[in-house]
Amino acid sequence: MARVAIIYYSSTGTNHAMAQAIEEGARAAGAEVRTRLIAETAPEAAVHSNPAWKAFVEAHQDDPKAALEDLDWADAVVFGTPTRFGNVAAQFKSFIDSAGGLWFQGKLANKVYAGFTSAQNPHGGQESTLLALYNSIYHFGGYIVTPGYTDPLVFKSGGNPYGPSVTATGAPSEADLDHARYLGKRVAETAAKLAG
Ligand SMILES: Cc1cc2nc3c(=O)[nH]c(=O)nc-3n(C[C@H](O)[C@H](O)[C@H](O)COP(=O)(O)O)c2cc1C
């Protein structure tokens, strides 16, 4: 049974919803799953300046938070982050940067990795954020698994072959969630094959 960690950051819930769908897909493929929210690090004044951000932080303060041990535990890690100026969120990058010790010990290598994201605009950086996210995986020595165009449902959610991505003008559509479930399944199946 593959062990899949879904490690994500979300300010207003889009990536949280996608993480839940990825978990469903991975579990349906028989994986043991840990879904973990990266802790908020923004100052309270910034969080409180946006009612949706404040509401999300308050509603999820008791959710299990991402820890380095989750990376060590997993055979496969699916990372998620909202787009920030075409890049990953600082909260997400801060967590990645805290993993230097695991990297030094070679404990991030030879795992399966994948990514998902969201942005306000269809052309606001969804692909660039995923490519930026994947830069770290090259350094880890990981195996990046993307959806490509391996299933027709990728087209139905906008056709991003780099990973599921949502145009965040509201909650993710059912097509976006299907894409996320598909990635969870694909990652779990690939990790199980590698474990072999
Ligand atoms: C500082 C900042 C930078 C952002 N940069 C972009 C951007 O470059 N392109 C874009 O389309 N949306 C951008 N957004 C919108 C976010 O990507 C959007 O709110 C997010 O994907 C929602 O995800 P969440 O609900 O999981 O937090 C930005 C938002 C913030 C606060």
The ligand as an SDF file (V2000), in Angstrom:
LIG
                    3D

 31 33  0  0  0  0  0  0  0  0999 V2000
   -0.2870   38.4120   -2.9770 C   0  0  0  0  0  0  0  0  0  0  0  0
   -1.1520   37.7220   -3.9950 C   0  0  0  0  0  0  0  0  0  0  0  0
   -0.6540   37.4760   -5.2500 C   0  0  0  0  0  0  0  0  0  0  0  0
   -1.4520   36.8510   -6.2160 C   0  0  0  0  0  0  0  0  0  0  0  0
   -0.9450   36.6340   -7.4650 N   0  0  0  0  0  0  0  0  0  0  0  0
   -1.7490   36.1290   -8.4250 C   0  0  0  0  0  0  0  0  0  0  0  0
   -1.2590   35.9620   -9.7520 C   0  0  0  0  0  0  0  0  0  0  0  0
   -0.0880   36.1750  -10.0620 O   0  0  0  0  0  0  0  0  0  0  0  0
   -2.1250   35.5230  -10.6920 N   0  0  0  0  0  0  0  0  0  0  0  0
   -3.4330   35.2550  -10.4050 C   0  0  0  0  0  0  0  0  0  0  0  0
   -4.1740   34.9090  -11.3180 O   0  0  0  0  0  0  0  0  0  0  0  0
   -3.9020   35.3310   -9.1320 N   0  0  0  0  0  0  0  0  0  0  0  0
   -3.0950   35.7630   -8.1500 C   0  0  0  0  0  0  0  0  0  0  0  0
   -3.5660   35.8550   -6.8580 N   0  0  0  0  0  0  0  0  0  0  0  0
   -4.8700   35.2660   -6.5110 C   0  0  0  0  0  0  0  0  0  0  0  0
   -4.6740   33.9140   -5.8330 C   0  0  0  0  0  0  0  0  0  0  0  0
   -3.9110   33.0250   -6.6450 O   0  0  0  0  0  0  0  0  0  0  0  0
   -5.9990   33.2590   -5.4500 C   0  0  0  0  0  0  0  0  0  0  0  0
   -6.5780   34.0680   -4.4640 O   0  0  0  0  0  0  0  0  0  0  0  0
   -5.7510   31.8500   -4.9230 C   0  0  0  0  0  0  0  0  0  0  0  0
   -5.4100   31.0180   -6.0010 O   0  0  0  0  0  0  0  0  0  0  0  0
   -6.9160   31.2580   -4.1530 C   0  0  0  0  0  0  0  0  0  0  0  0
   -6.4610   30.0410   -3.5830 O   0  0  0  0  0  0  0  0  0  0  0  0
   -6.8520   29.6390   -2.0810 P   0  0  0  0  0  0  0  0  0  0  0  0
   -8.3550   29.8320   -2.0010 O   0  0  0  0  0  0  0  0  0  0  0  0
   -6.4480   28.2020   -1.9100 O   0  0  0  0  0  0  0  0  0  0  0  0
   -6.1210   30.5420   -1.1360 O   0  0  0  0  0  0  0  0  0  0  0  0
   -2.7760   36.4590   -5.8890 C   0  0  0  0  0  0  0  0  0  0  0  0
   -3.2590   36.6860   -4.5820 C   0  0  0  0  0  0  0  0  0  0  0  0
   -2.4470   37.3070   -3.6410 C   0  0  0  0  0  0  0  0  0  0  0  0
   -3.0010   37.5450   -2.2600 C   0  0  0  0  0  0  0  0  0  0  0  0
  1  2  1  0
  2  3  1  0
  2 30  2  0
  3  4  2  0
  4  5  1  0
  4 28  1  0
  5  6  2  0
  6  7  1  0
  6 13  1  0
  7  8  2  0
  7  9  1  0
  9 10  1  0
 10 11  2  0
 10 12  1  0
 12 13  2  0
 13 14  1  0
 14 15  1  0
 14 28  1  0
 15 16  1  0
 16 17  1  0
 16 18  1  0
 18 19  1  0
 18 20  1  0
 20 21  1  0
 20 22  1  0
 22 23  1  0
 23 24  1  0
 24 25  2  0
 24 26  1  0
 24 27  1  0
 28 29  2  0
 29 30  1  0
 30 31  1  0
M  END
$$$$
